[in-house]
Amino acid sequence: MTDTTKILPGGARRLHISADVLQLSYRLLAALLICVLLSLLTDSFLSLNNILNVLRQASLMFFVAAGLTLVVLTAGLDLSIGANVGLTACLAGTVIHVTGSPTLGVLVGIGVGAAIGLANGIMVTALRIPSFIATYGMLWILQGVAYWYMAGETIHGFPPGFRQLGSGYFLGLPIPVYLLVIFLAIGTVLAQRTTWGQEIYAIGANPVAARLSGIPVAARLLLVYTVSGTMAGLASIIFLARLNSAEADIGESLTLPAIASVLIGGTSLFGGVGTVFGTFIGALILTLVLNGMNLLQISASWQPLVTGAIVILAVWLDRMTRRRAF
Amino acid sequence: MNALAPKPAGDAAVPLFELRGISKSFPGVKALDDVSFAIWPGEVHMLLGENGAGKSSLMKVLCGAYTADGGQFFLDGRKVEMNSAADARQLGVAVIFQEFSLVPYLDIAQNIYLGREPKGWLPGTIDRGKILRDAKALLATIGFDIDPSTPVHRLGVAQQQMVEIAKALSQDARILVMDEPTAALSDRETELLFAMIAQLKVKGVAIVYISHRMAEVFSLGDRITVLRDGKKVAEAMPGQSSPDELIRLMVGRNVDTSYPRNFAAEPGPIVLQVSNVSSPNGIHDIDLVVRAGEIVGLCGLVGSGRTEVARAIFGADKTSAGEIRIDGQLRSGGPDKASRMGIALIPESRKAEGLALIRSVGDNLVVSALQKLFPLGLFVPQRAREESGALVRQLRVATPSVKQPVGLLSGGNQQKVVIGKWLAAGAKVFIFDEPTRGIDVGAKAEIFALIDGLVAKGAAVLMISSEQAEIVHVCDRAYVMRDGGIVGELSRQQLSEENIVRMGMHHA
């Protein structure tokens, strides 16, 4: 990780440690601190069961937030990811039920997710609708379609093999954790080690200059929104397998925590600054805190308040450590 | 010529408004240097000068946007203070800028009385009937017959200008400052404006009129002041001067710039060919060629369409007609295609359009060369660092490392990074839009040395500059633009500041 982060934007401070490496270190430290604190305060935190549970939860949150990170890097926003998860879960669930083929269901879920992302991208590039508004409208549309399609029904009971994707174990670790590692690697390589990734950072830092530098801005934005939609489609599959049921509203509570993960992970809403790895740590910190509150038997009604406080604290600390002179 | 011009024929004994010894400095620039002039009631006072001569600064002093560092103001012979926009309004000075300050979705009457609406009988309400009546009467006095409840966004440019003038008059303005008021008007609208100015003169309003059109200067002006480098260089009466004399006065400075340039004996083949290009944003029938090893200037006043030509060539703006060829190959599509064909644009606004300020020097240097350096799409940081490091050394960019955010560099070094970005991309046609804007003298010479080095290696360069001295010193040839079209071409032998200005201005 250290090697790849060296070339991240933001440049070097005097110590030749890039601001990004510093920020990731702070965040890992914070996550570690929370772990130490929770293991001292509770008996159950350090249990294998709980740790695996935290990892699985963080993975699920990361799947929804990973694609979003790329969107935010271009100074955009994708508010439709939660609704995307909801609708694709219902469609993929139906396909599995009707055809009995999980493979077909997975393909449909990922395909529909990608198509929704592409539609977002077209609205943002060809129609020049601000991403906030385009994806906000998409949120309502997807929700509407999901409610109409499901008509209050629940799809329940999937083949055991398929359910392994969400709740199974391999060599003692939950399957989603393996997927997490795979997609974390893919996301990091895409952002840090491809020319597309470099161009995405450049677009976020200054879209006008990026265009006048010869970057095909519209094509890259299409890519980014499509990736975000695809990742939502993938997340819907894992959720489907984990919950073993699909309802119209299963994605509704996902969008805001995903944005929180991205922000806590150090990606700037103004674009051009941030990492996919940071988003994973953001998801991890958020999961740890919520898990800790459960273990400490603090009422769940406090969770939104704490989430908001962490987001504000993280962004404020970023501003303090990453002052810009221009 | 430089003697005090005579008083006007009218019966006024003292000027309506007088400036004495006005100075205004900014870090590194003396924008206004001891400028004095008097405005008499019922007179149109023409203000002439090149880009950067100090007209805008003077206008901003007059409307209170700038506070003068030194000098005095007199209204009707009494000394007055002029420190704010409120002071200016109090004294009856109103400026009609080229960019209007009207609220588009309010109607004419609301715009005229904005912030000064007469109160209705209910607290917090506006006497709508009164502002409509008053506006109607006011518009009639300047010969503008229109329903004052028309929303401003439905009006044309000329009509909006009339509303601006009516607004100024409603505030009892006695001195109107107009910045190139005919720039966006048709001939018919210009006639209407002139008729209105005649009516204003009868009412005793004094008008300061900034113009680049010689015909106007002589037909409309009662008195002419020429500014150059922030100084007043002459005051003249139209009957006693000629366009040639005024042009000489505008440009007649001694320029001690000796930019390095090794003129080649023979330029190479045509690299950039622009034929008959028009675009929706105002340029039309542009024909130009640039050969390998040539620096070709593109001159003209600000707003004459130079930047639009540059953007059209680069594909940043759509064209509506004509074609652009690079080495005989048709260029189509946007900037991404253009840059792959070897065109580079070094835009006027480095910070807004040329660089990602929060990104590092290295990131900015390779951003246009990513496809060339990494054809498989896999980015190798080590390779990018080598490339950007080499460019930093070659261009002598003063930066502690390639990891430094480019926003922390000086203007000259930032410009080098923008140029370096296109060197990395392997461009062969370079379009420079005001390459030395905001760059100190030493860095300017370095930038020109760089450009000279480019053409020595066979690049084709098109250079836009408002600094005519630069064009004259550096260019092999130059095209001169006016009102969106190319009005002439000057060969190396014909290149002089006077010729550029003469071509770029409007004649009778």
Chai-1 contact restraints between the chains, C-beta under 6 A:
chainA,res_idxA,chainB,res_idxB,connection_type,confidence,min_distance_angstrom,max_distance_angstrom,comment,restraint_id
A,I7,B,P381,contact,1.0,0.0,6.0,A-B,restraint_1
A,P9,B,R359,contact,1.0,0.0,6.0,A-B,restraint_2
A,P9,B,D363,contact,1.0,0.0,6.0,A-B,restraint_3
A,G11,B,S360,contact,1.0,0.0,6.0,A-B,restraint_4
A,G11,B,K403,contact,1.0,0.0,6.0,A-B,restraint_5
A,G11,B,Q404,contact,1.0,0.0,6.0,A-B,restraint_6
A,G11,B,P405,contact,1.0,0.0,6.0,A-B,restraint_7
A,A12,B,K403,contact,1.0,0.0,6.0,A-B,restraint_8
A,R193,B,F379,contact,1.0,0.0,6.0,A-B,restraint_9
A,T194,B,G377,contact,1.0,0.0,6.0,A-B,restraint_10
A,T194,B,F379,contact,1.0,0.0,6.0,A-B,restraint_11
A,T195,B,L370,contact,1.0,0.0,6.0,A-B,restraint_12
A,T195,B,F374,contact,1.0,0.0,6.0,A-B,restraint_13
A,T195,B,G377,contact,1.0,0.0,6.0,A-B,restraint_14
A,T195,B,F379,contact,1.0,0.0,6.0,A-B,restraint_15
A,Q198,B,L370,contact,1.0,0.0,6.0,A-B,restraint_16
A,Q198,B,F379,contact,1.0,0.0,6.0,A-B,restraint_17
A,A202,B,A356,contact,1.0,0.0,6.0,A-B,restraint_18
A,A202,B,V367,contact,1.0,0.0,6.0,A-B,restraint_19
A,A205,B,A356,contact,1.0,0.0,6.0,A-B,restraint_20
A,A205,B,I358,contact,1.0,0.0,6.0,A-B,restraint_21
A,A205,B,R359,contact,1.0,0.0,6.0,A-B,restraint_22
A,N206,B,A356,contact,1.0,0.0,6.0,A-B,restraint_23
A,V208,B,E353,contact,1.0,0.0,6.0,A-B,restraint_24
A,A209,B,E353,contact,1.0,0.0,6.0,A-B,restraint_25
A,A209,B,G354,contact,1.0,0.0,6.0,A-B,restraint_26
A,A209,B,L355,contact,1.0,0.0,6.0,A-B,restraint_27
A,A209,B,A356,contact,1.0,0.0,6.0,A-B,restraint_28
A,R211,B,P335,contact,1.0,0.0,6.0,A-B,restraint_29
A,L212,B,P335,contact,1.0,0.0,6.0,A-B,restraint_30
A,L212,B,L345,contact,1.0,0.0,6.0,A-B,restraint_31
A,L212,B,P347,contact,1.0,0.0,6.0,A-B,restraint_32
A,L212,B,E353,contact,1.0,0.0,6.0,A-B,restraint_33
A,S213,B,V367,contact,1.0,0.0,6.0,A-B,restraint_34
A,S213,B,S368,contact,1.0,0.0,6.0,A-B,restraint_35
A,G214,B,P335,contact,1.0,0.0,6.0,A-B,restraint_36
A,G214,B,D336,contact,1.0,0.0,6.0,A-B,restraint_37
A,G214,B,S339,contact,1.0,0.0,6.0,A-B,restraint_38
A,G214,B,S368,contact,1.0,0.0,6.0,A-B,restraint_39
A,P216,B,D336,contact,1.0,0.0,6.0,A-B,restraint_40
A,G272,B,I358,contact,1.0,0.0,6.0,A-B,restraint_41
A,A325,B,L408,contact,1.0,0.0,6.0,A-B,restraint_42
A,F326,B,L357,contact,1.0,0.0,6.0,A-B,restraint_43
A,F326,B,G407,contact,1.0,0.0,6.0,A-B,restraint_44
